[in-house]
Amino acid sequence: MIKIVVIGSGNVAKHLVEALSQASSIELLQVFARQKSSVENWIASHKIISNFDQLADADVYIIAVSDAAIAEVSAQIPFEKKLVVHTSGTVAFTEIDPKNQRGVWYPLQTFSKNKNVDFSEIPFCLESEFAEDYPLLEKLTESLNATHYLINGEQRKALHLAAVFVNNFTNHLYQMGKEICDENLVPFEILKPLIAETSNKIKNLSPLEAQTGPAKRQDIATINRHLEMLSDENKKSIYQLLTQSIQKTNVKKL
Amino acid sequence: MIKIVVIGSGNVAKHLVEALSQASSIELLQVFARQKSSVENWIASHKIISNFDQLADADVYIIAVSDAAIAEVSAQIPFEKKLVVHTSGTVAFTEIDPKNQRGVWYPLQTFSKNKNVDFSEIPFCLESEFAEDYPLLEKLTESLNATHYLINGEQRKALHLAAVFVNNFTNHLYQMGKEICDENLVPFEILKPLIAETSNKIKNLSPLEAQTGPAKRQDIATINRHLEMLSDENKKSIYQLLTQSIQKTNVKKL
């Protein structure tokens, strides 16, 4: 059994605690939360602590707090030479207090408060200060049936940046699509199968192979008609910039 | 039985022919293709015609050709007062020759050459010049177990524009994510579960509710770090514009 303590009470902490509680090879000893009430729904109350002096002796301490709080929280752990990892995509493991053996256990996924997560679908990016700690991070990940990759700090930052493009920016394009539907009294529902298929295609085709549309086929008449339809200057700028970018990419790469 | 002729040999025609051939309430009489060889793999050769004089008497003629060819093709149909529809998202039904009764049967989906399509997942946008023809377009759609919506020409153009945002532009963001991965020797595979989940969220949350990331939470430090990491000016411009747009949208709407 791998003995675990989770420090944090946010979205990522919640989903990790739920998954770790159910893993047969994991013993979840404690959850640290400054306000006990914030985690009472996910874990038995005797396992909740809000004072670092109460921290139990564990194999891994998982710090799942906001990026800005990682350093401070790690400094308050009253142990030395323990394996302490954070779950952030952007923070270097060196932000963790050096009295412990440091690492990263970063689940690359978007977590929503009220939506269950299937951890077997989540890739974890692993990094450890000392090679001897790496196998334990692998085992921890495998206990959730999740996949893991050895990813160094620079690569992890790049992945986080790429994730902003494919997740945050993509979702904003859905928002623009919805606004165009709303303005024209068309149900956004109609676009949902297209949204699903667009992401589905990527499972088997490269984005370059999957690219379609007026920009890809240099259909200037349609592009100009679309630009005329867009009265909102912000949407017009985004349409122009992304159209130019597709045109350049496809000329360059094909 | 609804008697159908499909005119066209492209991607949309192919998928429609495959689906219509299997529908129990449809009799697919003929497929018109200028080059017989282009459609020989999808339909029995005695049903392929390449001369408009050979067109059989059908209930609906479906023109599934490029937007620019719709008017010319429709003029060559040697019948009058027949129901003739096109499958385009952007062309008005009035582009079809007025000697026939005109309409639109637009499947809002992205079709790939070598990927099967589940028509029960596809919304069709329907429009007919004469009200009397509308029920037949409904029946035609229902024969494929697909859903249908009454959508006028202006709405259809808006949907097509919205589709460029949620499909073509989204796919291009996947391409940028892949380029960032490639440059940092990280497998693009790692991002695929995130891409799937981002589109999946939209089934139950509005895009505004689903929005996350540094722009949404006004995390200026992360935004600046990302901008420093982007050496490619094109990606940097897209990052800035979409970040500003998310910031504006979320301030405005929440």
Interface residues (C-beta under 8 A of the other chain):
Chain A: D67 T90 L108 Q109 T110 S112 K115 E121 I122 P123 C125 Y149 I151 E154 Q155 K157 A158 L159 L161 A162 A163 V164 F165 V166 N167 N168 F169 T170 N171 H172 L173 Y174 Q175 M176 G177 K178 I180 C181 E183 N184 L185 V186 P187 E189 I190 L191 K192 P193 L194 I195 A196 E197 T198 S199 N200 K201 I202 K203 N204 L205 S206 P207 L208 A210 Q211 T212 G213 P214 A215 K216 T222 R225 H226 M229 L230 N234 K235 S237 I238 Y239 L241 L242 S245 I246 K248 T249
Chain B: D67 T90 L108 Q109 T110 S112 K115 E121 I122 P123 C125 Y149 I151 E154 Q155 K157 A158 L159 L161 A162 A163 V164 F165 V166 N167 N168 F169 T170 N171 H172 L173 Y174 Q175 M176 G177 K178 I180 C181 E183 N184 L185 V186 P187 E189 I190 L191 K192 P193 L194 I195 A196 E197 T198 S199 N200 K201 I202 K203 N204 L205 S206 P207 L208 A210 Q211 T212 G213 P214 A215 K216 T222 R225 H226 M229 L230 N234 K235 S237 I238 Y239 L241 L242 S245 I246 K248 T249
